Amino acid sequence: MKLNKSTKILITGLGLIGGSYARGLKKAGHTVFAIDVDPEAIRYALDNGIIDEGATTPDPALLAKADIVVIALYPHLVKDWINDNQKYLRRGALITDVTGVKSCIVYDIQELLREDLEFIAAHPMAGREVYGVKNSDESIFKNANYIIVSTDANTFNAIELCKGLAETLGFSRISSLPPKAHDEMIGFVSQLTHLIAVCLMTCSKSEHLVDYTGDSFRDLTRIANINENMWSELFLLNKPALLAQMKKFMDEFSLIYDMLKCDDVEALKQKMILSTERRKLFDK
């Protein structure tokens, strides 16, 4: 379901994702507020019509206007922000987030929340290797996936509102996972892939890779341009799931290593055939 145009949305954290949310929701006709500690980010968003109102601190009057609050902060900040500012929110307000890990925050937030508020976690599977509201662009959500990370504490209405938010922003596929399953899946499809890209860029000491690479290396290492503060936090907060996925990858890599070492060409071909079959699913 699409959100009602009268729904007012507050975004705290005007980075790439928060800024892109703001752009998309404003273009869809919503009233959009924002809070960011950087006055330049707020100034830029106001000057460019990305938001209607903004503040550099959690302004009680601004928070009280919001029907939906989107937390676009680093994971370690989310619980404290909600705990400190929930007293300003209107009765019945819905809180959601964009963070890449869930088990370590979702249940704690739902436990500390006022009874007349609801928190439903979500994860927009979109991004770019640039930062800040000046690089925000709502088109990053087109053809992207959106995961609703609900628990038994969430109501049907909250789930539908979260779906509406995703539909309004233009996500092409909306799915649902519980927190633990989300963290296991993200450990594989996102965090592991970033670590592989980092390893590709650090395992060779050659200073001339750029002179010899083709598109395959560039494609594989696109995400190696990485925010070390955010991603190290995500890796550590999802440590058990990520270590398990890394072990699976190392086992598979070791298996293929042995196939090559032993000249087992048929086994190598079967791995490639399986890889091709599975990759085709992404092109449908």
N, C-alpha and C positions, 0 to 999 in steps of 0.2 A: 504494500500500500504506500502511496505517496504521502508525504507529510502535509498537513494543513498549512496553507500559506501564512496563516496567522501565528504559527509556531515560532517562538523566539529562541534563538540558539546562542549560547555562550561558549566560546572556545578559549581555554586557558593553555597558552603555549603556541605562539605564532611562528613555528618553524616551517619546514617544507610541508609536512602533512597537515598541521593545524592551519597554515595559510591556504593550502589547497582546499581544505574543507570550507574555509571561509569564502573563498572565491566561488566555489560551486554552489554553496547554499545561498549566497547573496544573489547570484545570477538566476537561481531558481525562485527568487522573490521573497526570501525570508529576511527577517530582521536579524542581523548578526552582530554580536558583541564579542570583544576579545580582551584578554588580560595577558600581558607579557612584561617581564621585568625590564626588557629593553625598550626605552622610550622611542628609539629610532624605528623599531619594528611597528609599534603602534602608530607613529606618525606616518610611516610609509603606507600602512594599511588604510588609514583614514584618507590620506591624500589621493589614493588610487581607488577609492570606492570599494575596497575589499570588505570593510566592516562599517557599521553604522555608529558604534560607540566603542571606546576602548579605554583601558586604564593600565597603569604599571603595577598596581597593587590590587588585591581582591576587594574592590569597592562593594560594600554591602548593598548599595542601591542598584548597582548593575547586576549583581548576582540574583537579587530578588526578582528581577524581570524575566529570568530565563526559564523556559519550559524544559529545555534539554541543555545539559552541560557536557561538553566534550573535553576530556582531559588529554592533552597532547604534550605531556611532560615525560621526562626520564622516569623509568619505573620506580626508582627509590623515592621519588618525590610524590607519587600519586596518593598513597595512603595518608600522608601527613597533610597534603593539601585538602583532601576531602574532610579529614577529621577537624581541621582548623576552620574550615569555611562552610560546612554544611549548615551551620546555624543561620546563615544568611539566605539560604535557598527557600523558595516558596514551597508550600505543601504540595506534594504530588510530583515534584520535579524528577526528571529522569537523568541519571548520570551514566555516561559511557566513557570509553577510553580508546586509545589507539596503540597501546603498548604491545611489545612483541613477546612478553612472557605473562602467564596468567595465574598459575597455581599459587605463586608466592604472594599475590596481592588480592585476588578475587574474594576468597573466603574471609580474609581479615577485614576487607572493606564492608562486605555484607554484614559482618558481625558488629561493626562499630557504627553503622549507619542509623540515622533516625528512622523510626517505624513508618513515617509518612513519605520517605524517599525510597528510590530504588536504583541500584547500580547493576548494569548489565554490561559485561565486557565485550569488546569487539576488536578485530584486528584487520585493518585494511592492508591487503597484500599488494602494496604499491610503493614506489619511491624512486628516487634518482640519486646520483652521486654528487648532489649539490645540496646546499643548506639554506635555510632562512626563508622568510616570507617573500623576499625579492625574487626568489627562484620558484615560488609556488605556482602551481598550474593544475587546475581541476581536471585537465585532460589525462593526467596520469591514472585516473580511476577508470577510464574507459577500457573495456576488455580485461579489467582486473578482477581478482577474487576478493571477497569480503567474508570473514568468518565471525559469526556470532558465537560467543563463548558463554553460554548460559548455564545456570545451575538450577537445582530444584527450588531455590529461593526466588527465581524470576517468574514473573507473571506473563500470561499470554499477551497482554497489552504491551508490556515492555519489549517483548520479542518482536511484536509487530511494528512498534515504533522504531526499533533498531533496523528492521528490514526496510522500513520507509526511508530512513536516513540513507541507507546504502543505495536504494533505488533512486532517490533524488540526486545523489552524487554520481550516478551512472555506472555503478559496478555491474559487471555482466553476469557474475555468478555469486550467489549468496548461499553459504552453507553454515552448518552448525556443528560445534564440537564441545564437549565438556572440557574444563581446564587441563586436566592431565593429558587427555588425548591431543589437545591443541599443542601443548608444549612438546610432546613427543614428535608430532608431525612437523612443527616449526623447527625443531632441532635438526630434522633431516632436510627439508626443502629450502630452508633459509639459512640457518646458522652454520650447518655443515658446509653448504656451498660457499659461504663467505670465507670460511677457514681454508677451504681448498684453494680459493682464489688468492688468499694471502700466502699460502705455501708456494704456489706457482711463482709468485713475485719475489719470494725470499730464498728459495732453494738454489737459485743460480746467482753467482757473484758477478756475472758479466754485466758490464755497464753499457753494452751495445745491443741488448735485446731488441730495442726499438728499431734498430737498423735492419733486423732480419725477420721480424715476425710477420705473419699473415693474419687474416681475419680470425682464424680459429683461436689463436692466442689472445688476440684483443677481445674477442667475445667472452672467452673463459675468464679473463681477468678484469672485466669491466667493473665488477663489484669489489675489486681489491682496493679501489680508492675509497677508503673506509674511515668512518668517524670512530677513532680508537676509544673515546670515552663512552659513547653509547653502546658500541658493540661488545666491548669487554664486560660492561655491566650486564648486558643481555646474556652473554655466554656463562658468566658466573651464576646468575640467577637461575639459569636452566641447566646447570652443570650435570646432574645425573642423566637427564635425557640426552644431552649433547654428547657426553662421553660414550653413551651406549651407541649412538649413531656413528660416532667416529670409529668405534671398534668394529661395527659392521662394515664400514667402508674400508678400513685397513685389512679386514679379513678378505673382502672381495678383491681388493687390489693385490693382495698377496697371492690369491688363487690365480689371477691372471698373470702375475709375475712368473709363477711356476709353469703355467702353460707355455709362455714364451720361452722360458729357460729350457724346457724339455721339448721344444719344437712341436708342441701339440696343436697343429694348425686347425684340426677339425673342432677342437674344443674352443679355440679362439673365435672361429667363425660362428659357432653356436652362440657365443656371448654377444657377438656383433649383431646377429640376426635377432636375438631377443631384445637387445638395446634398440634396434631400429623399429621393431614392432611396438614397443612401449612408447617410443618418442612420437610415433605417428598419432597417438591419441591426443597429443598437444596441438596438432595441426588441424583437427576437425573443427 
